[in-house]
Structure formats: structure tokens, C-alpha cells
Amino acid sequence: MTGQTQQNSTDRISLKDLKVKFIALKKYLFSKWVSIIAISIVGLFIGVAYAIVKKTTYKAITTFVLENNGNGNALSQYAGIASMMGIDIGGGKSGLFQVDNIIELYQSDFMIRKTLLSPTTGGDKNGLLVDRFISFNNLKDKWKNKPDLQNISFTVDTTRNKRTRDSLLSDFTEDIRKHYLTVGKLNDNSNIIKVEVNAVDELFAKEFADKIVSNVNRFYIQTKVKASAENLKILQHQTDSVRNVLNGAIYQAAAITDATPNLNPTRQILRAPVQRSQVNAEANKQMYSELVKNLELAKITTRKETPLIQVVDSPIYPLPKKDIKIPVGGIVGFIIAFVVAILFFSLKKSLDEL
């Protein structure tokens, strides 16, 4: 009982001490109100200055739907039959690329570089997107003391300055990946992918968004159906070759028959060329029939494995702006400076009491 009383007494003392310290801290902060207000006003001016200096950013957003049929079961019942013919229709295979993989493609160095080296289709002068990137970032002015960079050109692909150009492209790619490009799904349960490009140059933002979506989606489709397309190409070539041989065998049989219209029934040897041509034609006909079946299965496979990529929304002019209003910048700067001042003087008083 005595121990419990002492514990309650200790708790009351601790709460009382805490209350006393809080009151003392409040009085101390009120005594520093001039300094706190001064710091807050400085923060207000800093916020206003930041809002004035901060450039307007344009936002280009593209959304598209990715429907991957690589895992479908619509043709799985034909997989066994097709395998006997030497054709793989992919009945139970998973797709090489999924939604997460195509998102990673957008972040790859290869795709960002390819997009930067794409020509622009708008503006006052023609050039590459990388030239536009250099221009609105004022990099030429920053390179005044580097003569080898002043005349750098990405238009002509030569071995001259190749190392320098590759180094610059690597820096640009990293900068775009960190500060300009954002790629992700609208939500975890959808196949709608959102590509967002933010830049102070409106034309660059729109064209970079359009071209990187086009480049990545084209590469994705080509890679996804590459094996099926090659198989289809080989089968098409074989089918065309057998068809040509079949046509030749039919014409040859007809020509031999025309050359001997009145065969002597007692001379069987005279029938051998005609029979041989007919046998060749029949054999090629059977082979051609099987190849046509395989060719149609290959076409079905290619169509099945071709993913559907449909753009839902694409950026249009004028692009949405993202900037900081001067009043908002001032208010935010004032609040942040006020909080920092309170924390600073509170910490200072705590340290002085140690």
C-alpha cells in the first residue's frame, strides 16, 4: 500500500513538473516574440522570392491500357496438337513482359536516349529533343569555359567526340529519370499505365511524352512477338517454296501428257514420266496442305501473343501548368519559418537548462 502511494505521488510530481516546465517555456517563447516574428517575416520574403524565381512547369500526361494475352487459355486445348506438328502456340507459357516490366522499360537508359535523339516536330526550328533539352536548361552558357562542348552535335553520328557525347547523354538520361519522368500504374489493380513528363519547356514535355510512349510500346510489341514472328516468317517462306514446286510439278505433268497424246498400250515405259510427275505433284500437294495448316496455327499464335496497347489520354496543348502563386509562397514560407523559430528557441532553452 505504501509503495502504491509513493508511485502515485511520483506521478503527480512528474505531471506537476511537466506543467511547470510547459508554462516556463511558454513565457520564454513570449519573451522572444519579436525574434520569432522577425524570423517568420524573413521566411515570408523567402517564400515570395522562391515563388517569383521558380519557373512554371508544364505537365504532359499519357495514359494507356496494356492487355497482355500471353497467359490466355483460349488456345491451350490446341497446344498438344500443335506441338505434334512442331508448332508452339504458347498455351501455358507466361508472358516475357508484364506491366511491371514495361514500366521498367520506360526508366531504361536505352529508351530515354532513343527518345532524346528523336527529332522534334514543332517549334521554330527543327532539331533533336536533346538540343531542346540543352537549350531550355541554358547548358551552352554553363559550357562557356569548355570549348569542346560549345560545338557538340548529336545530329551527325560520327566517331568524333563520341565519348563526350555518350558521357553527356548519360548525364541527361539520369537527370530526366530523376526530375522529369514519372511512370507507374494508376492503381495496383489496373493495367492502365500513366506516363508523366514535367519540364519548363512546354514543347519538350509534350513531345518527349509522345515519343517515349511510342518508342517503348513499339519495342515491347516487337520483342513480345519476336519468336512467333520469326516462326511465321519461316513457315511462310516454306509454304511459298512448296507451292511453287507444286505448281511446277502440275505444269510438268500436263506438258508430258500433251507431248504423248496417243500412248501405245503395249509400251508401259511410256507412261513412267507421266506417272512420276503425278506422284511428285501429289506428294507436294500433301506437303503443301500440312504447311498451310501450320502456317495458320502460327498466325493464330502471333495474333494471340500480340499485346493490345491502346492510348487512353494523350497530352494536348495547352499543357497544364504547375507553379507556385506568390501569396501561397509567402504564407508557406511564413508558417515554415514560424515553426522553425519555435523549435529553435525551445531547443535553446532546453540546452541552457542542462
C-alpha positions as a printed Julia matrix, in Angstrom:
354×3 Matrix{Float64}:
  0.0     0.0      0.0
  2.84    2.32     0.92
  4.62    1.59    -2.4
  1.49    2.39    -4.41
  1.12    5.71    -2.55
  4.71    6.64    -3.32
  4.17    5.74    -7.01
  1.07    7.95    -7.24
  2.96   10.74    -5.52
  5.81   10.39    -8.0
  3.36   10.53   -10.95
  1.73   13.68    -9.52
  5.09   15.29    -9.04
  6.14   14.4    -12.61
  2.96   15.85   -14.1
  3.33   18.94   -11.97
  6.92   19.4    -13.06
  5.9    18.95   -16.69
  3.2    21.59   -16.31
  5.67   23.98   -14.69
  8.16   23.45   -17.49
  5.49   23.99   -20.14
  4.43   27.28   -18.53
  8.06   28.37   -18.27
  8.64   27.5    -21.93
  5.55   29.46   -22.96
  6.72   32.53   -21.04
 10.15   32.18   -22.59
  8.72   31.98   -26.12
  6.5    35.03   -25.45
  9.6    36.9    -24.35
 11.16   36.09   -27.72
  8.11   37.06   -29.77
  9.97   39.85   -31.56
 12.67   37.45   -32.78
 10.11   34.82   -33.73
  8.03   37.31   -35.76
 11.19   38.65   -37.4
 12.28   35.19   -38.44
  8.77   34.45   -39.71
  8.75   37.63   -41.81
 12.11   36.66   -43.27
 10.57   33.28   -44.15
  7.65   35.1    -45.78
 10.01   37.08   -48.02
 11.96   33.95   -48.86
  8.73   32.2    -49.84
  7.68   35.14   -52.04
 11.12   35.25   -53.67
 11.03   31.5    -54.33
  7.57   31.79   -55.93
  8.87   34.57   -58.21
 12.09   32.78   -59.17
 10.52   29.33   -59.53
  9.85   28.64   -63.21
  6.48   27.42   -64.42
  6.5    23.69   -65.06
  4.36   22.07   -67.75
  2.91   18.63   -67.19
  2.34   16.17   -70.06
  0.41   13.04   -69.1
 -0.24    9.98   -71.26
 -2.27    7.01   -70.1
 -2.72    3.74   -71.95
 -4.16    0.31   -71.38
 -1.97   -2.76   -71.63
 -3.8    -6.02   -72.3
 -1.31   -8.89   -72.31
 -2.7   -12.07   -73.85
  0.44  -14.1    -73.26
 -1.16  -16.06   -70.42
 -4.53  -16.68   -72.04
 -6.02  -20.14   -72.14
 -8.14  -19.69   -75.26
 -5.82  -21.88   -77.32
 -4.45  -24.1    -74.58
 -6.55  -27.02   -75.83
 -4.66  -26.87   -79.13
 -1.2   -26.85   -77.55
 -0.79  -30.65   -77.64
 -1.91  -30.98   -81.26
  0.25  -28.09   -82.36
  3.33  -29.47   -80.58
  3.0   -32.68   -82.62
  3.32  -30.54   -85.74
  6.34  -28.71   -84.4
  4.4   -25.55   -83.6
  4.4   -23.88   -80.2
  1.23  -21.86   -79.65
  2.23  -20.88   -76.11
 -0.76  -22.38   -74.36
  0.74  -22.48   -70.9
  3.59  -20.03   -71.04
  3.71  -16.8    -69.17
  4.45  -13.57   -70.98
  8.0   -12.33   -71.19
  6.86   -8.85   -70.24
  4.23   -7.86   -67.72
  3.0    -4.44   -66.6
  5.87   -4.02   -64.13
  8.4    -4.86   -66.83
  7.09   -2.3    -69.3
  7.26    0.33   -66.55
 10.94   -0.54   -66.09
 11.42   -0.16   -69.85
 10.4     3.48   -69.57
 13.15    4.02   -66.99
 15.85    2.32   -69.08
 18.83    4.22   -70.47
 18.21    2.83   -73.95
 14.66    4.17   -74.23
 15.41    7.58   -72.73
 18.43    8.01   -75.01
 16.47    6.94   -78.07
 13.76    9.44   -77.21
 16.27   12.26   -76.64
 17.76   11.58   -80.07
 14.33   11.74   -81.73
 13.61   14.74   -83.99
 11.19   17.41   -82.86
  8.08   18.06   -84.93
  7.17   21.5    -83.61
  8.73   24.79   -82.64
 10.5    27.43   -84.65
 13.41   25.25   -85.68
 13.95   21.62   -86.36
 16.35   19.57   -84.29
 16.52   16.82   -81.74
 14.85   16.68   -78.37
 18.29   16.63   -76.77
 19.04   20.0    -78.41
 15.82   21.35   -76.91
 16.85   19.95   -73.52
 20.22   21.72   -73.76
 18.54   24.95   -74.8
 15.95   25.39   -72.02
 18.48   24.32   -69.39
 20.91   27.0    -70.67
 23.71   24.46   -70.79
 25.53   26.31   -73.57
 26.05   29.22   -71.15
 27.35   26.86   -68.5
 29.78   25.41   -71.03
 31.39   28.75   -71.93
 34.7    27.68   -70.44
 34.57   24.33   -72.26
 35.14   24.95   -75.98
 34.84   21.25   -76.83
 31.24   21.31   -75.57
 30.21   24.52   -77.31
 30.12   22.89   -80.74
 28.9    19.47   -79.63
 26.36   17.98   -82.04
 24.1    14.99   -81.62
 22.63   15.2    -85.13
 25.51   13.66   -87.06
 26.56   10.23   -85.86
 30.33   10.27   -86.23
 33.19    8.86   -84.25
 34.38   12.4    -83.47
 33.62   13.4    -79.86
 31.71   10.14   -79.44
 32.99    9.64   -75.91
 31.97   13.17   -74.92
 28.52   12.8    -76.45
 27.95    9.47   -74.71
 29.0    10.99   -71.4
 26.6    13.91   -71.84
 23.76   11.6    -72.83
 24.36    9.53   -69.7
 24.1    12.68   -67.56
 20.96   13.83   -69.38
 19.39   10.39   -69.02
 19.99   10.28   -65.29
 18.65   13.82   -64.88
 15.47   13.02   -66.82
 14.9     9.8    -64.89
 15.15   11.65   -61.55
 13.5    15.0    -62.25
 11.42   14.85   -65.43
  9.91   11.4    -65.99
  7.44    9.55   -63.76
  5.91    6.2    -64.76
  3.53    4.0    -62.82
  0.13    2.34   -62.65
 -2.97    4.36   -61.82
 -3.64    1.84   -59.08
 -2.41   -1.59   -58.02
 -5.33   -3.48   -59.55
 -5.4    -1.95   -63.04
 -3.42   -2.33   -66.24
 -3.67    1.38   -67.01
 -0.2     2.9    -67.09
  0.44    6.6    -66.56
  3.45    8.35   -68.08
  4.08   11.88   -66.81
  6.73   14.31   -68.06
  7.35   17.6    -66.25
  9.51   20.31   -67.82
  9.76   24.08   -68.01
  9.57   23.8    -71.8
  6.03   23.0    -72.97
  7.03   21.58   -76.36
  9.7    19.34   -74.82
  7.27   17.97   -72.22
  4.63   17.04   -74.8
  6.95   15.63   -77.47
  9.06   13.68   -75.01
  5.92   12.1    -73.55
  4.54   11.24   -77.01
  7.79    9.81   -78.35
  8.82    7.75   -75.35
  5.36    6.12   -75.26
  5.63    5.37   -78.99
  9.21    4.01   -78.72
  8.61    1.83   -75.67
  5.3     0.39   -76.88
  6.74   -0.43   -80.32
  9.78   -2.12   -78.75
  7.53   -4.0    -76.33
  5.31   -5.39   -79.09
  8.23   -6.3    -81.36
 10.03   -8.12   -78.56
  6.9    -9.85   -77.3
  6.07  -11.4    -80.69
  9.63  -11.78   -81.98
  9.8   -15.57   -81.69
  6.33  -16.06   -83.16
  7.03  -13.6    -85.97
 10.26  -15.37   -86.92
  8.48  -18.73   -86.88
  5.71  -17.27   -89.05
  8.25  -15.87   -91.5
  9.99  -19.25   -91.87
  6.71  -21.11   -92.36
  5.55  -18.54   -94.91
  8.78  -18.97   -96.87
  8.49  -22.78   -96.78
  4.84  -22.65   -97.85
  5.62  -20.35  -100.77
  8.51  -22.58  -101.87
  6.41  -25.78  -101.77
  3.58  -24.03  -103.6
  5.98  -23.01  -106.38
  7.32  -26.59  -106.6
  3.73  -27.93  -106.68
  2.79  -25.57  -109.49
  5.88  -26.66  -111.4
  5.05  -30.36  -110.92
  1.47  -29.81  -112.18
  2.64  -27.99  -115.27
  5.31  -30.64  -115.91
  2.72  -33.44  -115.69
  0.47  -31.6   -118.09
  3.35  -30.94  -120.5
  4.4   -34.62  -120.56
  0.79  -35.72  -121.17
  0.47  -33.26  -124.04
  3.77  -34.48  -125.51
  2.47  -38.08  -125.77
 -1.22  -37.85  -126.65
 -1.55  -41.34  -128.19
  0.25  -43.77  -125.92
  0.77  -47.32  -127.14
 -0.96  -49.5   -124.5
  1.66  -52.2   -125.01
  4.52  -49.79  -124.13
  4.18  -49.2   -120.34
  7.54  -47.47  -120.21
  6.0   -44.51  -121.95
  3.65  -43.96  -119.01
  6.5   -43.68  -116.46
  7.24  -39.93  -116.95
  3.56  -39.03  -116.59
  3.14  -41.19  -113.5
  6.32  -39.82  -111.94
  5.13  -36.23  -112.45
  1.74  -37.09  -110.98
  3.37  -38.69  -107.92
  5.56  -35.61  -107.4
  2.56  -33.35  -107.72
  0.55  -35.43  -105.25
  3.44  -35.52  -102.72
  3.91  -31.77  -102.94
  0.16  -31.31  -102.58
  0.16  -33.24   -99.28
  3.2   -31.33   -98.04
  1.63  -28.02   -99.04
 -1.59  -28.93   -97.21
  0.29  -29.62   -93.94
  2.33  -26.44   -94.27
 -0.82  -24.38   -94.75
 -2.23  -25.83   -91.51
  0.97  -25.0    -89.65
  1.03  -21.52   -91.18
 -2.49  -20.78   -89.97
 -1.62  -22.0    -86.47
  1.45  -19.75   -86.5
 -0.7   -16.78   -87.49
 -3.07  -17.53   -84.62
 -0.1   -17.72   -82.25
  1.25  -14.38   -83.43
 -2.12  -12.7    -83.04
 -2.55  -14.3    -79.61
  0.81  -13.14   -78.31
  0.49   -9.61   -79.68
 -0.44   -7.43   -76.69
 -3.11   -4.79   -77.05
 -1.8    -1.32   -76.22
 -4.43    1.38   -76.5
 -3.7     5.0    -75.63
 -6.49    6.41   -73.45
 -5.36   10.0    -72.93
 -2.54   11.9    -74.58
 -1.22   15.42   -73.85
 -2.71   18.28   -75.86
 -1.87   21.97   -75.96
 -2.03   23.96   -73.8
 -0.49   21.71   -71.2
 -1.47   22.05   -67.53
  0.83   24.38   -65.62
  2.34   23.72   -62.24
  3.59   26.83   -60.5
  3.6    28.49   -57.06
  1.41   31.55   -56.54
  3.12   34.44   -54.78
  0.6    34.62   -51.87
  0.84   30.86   -51.37
  4.63   31.01   -51.39
  4.6    33.81   -48.8
  2.15   32.04   -46.47
  4.01   28.73   -46.66
  7.35   30.49   -46.07
  5.91   32.34   -43.06
  4.49   29.15   -41.49
  7.67   27.15   -42.02
  9.86   29.93   -40.58
  7.49   30.34   -37.63
  7.64   26.63   -36.78
 11.43   26.57   -37.19
 11.78   29.59   -34.88
  9.6    27.95   -32.2
 11.64   24.74   -32.38
 14.92   26.65   -32.32
 14.15   28.68   -29.17
 12.6    25.65   -27.45
 15.75   23.64   -28.09
 17.93   26.55   -26.99
 16.1    26.84   -23.65
 16.36   23.08   -23.06
 20.1    23.16   -23.7
 20.58   26.16   -21.41
 18.85   24.29   -18.55
 21.21   21.32   -18.78
